[in-house]
Amino acid sequence: MSSLVPRLWGELSDWFDLDLAQRGGLIRMEERITDTEYTVRAELPGLDVDKDVRITVANGVLTIHAERKEETQARNRTEFRYGMMQRSVRLPANADEDNVKANYGKGILEITVPLRSVPAGRQIEITAAPESGTV
């Protein structure tokens, strides 16, 4: 029984993940950080980034907003798919928000945020507190 629960949970979470991605509410993405930059790669296939995608950075938060508007017409049938997707991530404290760059190719949006060098902390001298007769 104890081995059934993790397997069942894994199958359910896979099902929910697929279902949400198909419905359009979730942007699948990966994050990578090095000493010099923070990179986010987001799956946004089939979108026109000039019209359908907006990236904003404010107060240490990067937000990707996309709207999908697809409509195909065949002889006796029309199919459409509309939906809004949004995902926000907190940037590292040393992110250079003024120099964020983004590019899009083959359905992948890649956002690169340069990181400023973190100044080394300084050591604080500890002084002895004056002794008092009462505690």
N, C-alpha and C positions, 0 to 999 in steps of 0.2 A: 504493500500500500504506500509506503513512504517513497518508493521510486516512481510511483504513478503520478503523484502530485507535481513534481518538477517537470515531468514530461508533458503533462496536461497543460500546465501553466505556459510552458514554452510554445506549445501548439496554439493556445489561445492568443498569446501575445503576438505571434506571427500573423494570425488571422486578423487581429485588430490593426496591426501595422499595415498590412496590405489593404484592408478596407478603408482606413483613413487616407492612405496615399491615393487610392482610386477616387475617393470622394473629393479630394482637393484641399483638405484642411491642413495638411502637414507637408512641409518642405523638408525633404531628406537632405542631410548635410553632414560634413565631416570638418573637424577643426584640427589645425596643426600649429604648434608654436615652437619657435627657435629663439635664440638670443637676440635676433635682429628683426623678426617679423612674426605676425600672427596671420594665419591664412584660413579662410573659410571657403569650402567648396560646396555648392548647393546644386542639387539636381532640379533643373527647370526645363525639361525637354519640350520642344514645340512652341515656345513662347517667342514673341517679338520683343526683345529687350528694350527697344526704343519706345514702345507703346505700353507694354504689359508689365514691366518690372520697374520698381522704384527701390533705391537703397538710401537709407538715412542713417546718420550717426549723430547722437545727441546724448550728452551727459553720461558718456561711457557705455552706451548701448548701441549696437549695430542692429538695424532692422531691415529685413528683406521683405518686400511686399510685392505680390504678383497677382494678376487677375487673368484667368484663362477664359477666352471667349472663342469657342470653336463651333462651327456649324458646317455640316456637310449635307449636300442635297443630291439625292439620286432620283431616278425617274419617278418612282412612286413613294419615296420615303425621304424624310429629313431627320438627321440626328444632330443634337446639339449638346454641348457640355460647357457649362459656365461655373465659375467658382472663384473664390478669393482664397489666397494662401498667404500666410505671414509667419515669420519666425524671427525672434530677437535673441541676441546673445550679448552677454556682458563682456566688454573688452578688458584686456589686462590694464592695470593701473597706469602703466607707462606707455600706453598707446598714443601714437601721434595722429589724432583725429583729423588734422588738417591735410594729411597726405595719403589718404586712403585711395587705393586704385582698384578697379574692377574690370574684368574682361569675361567674355562669354564665347564659348565655342562648343559645338557638338552636344548641346543640351546641358552643359555644366557652366555655372556662374562661379568664377573664382574672384574672391575679394582678398586683397592683401593690405594689411595695416602695419606700417613700420612701427617698431618699438624704439623708444628713446632709451639710452643707457641709464641704468638706475644708479644714482650717486651712492657711493659707499657711505654707510652710516658713520657717525662719529661717536667716539667713546665719551661717555658722560662721567665726569669725576664725581665720586661719592664722598661727601664730607660727613664727619661724625656729628650727630645731633648733640646740642648742649645737654649736659646731664642736669636733671632736676631731682630734687630730693623726694618728690612725691610721684607715685605712679598711679 
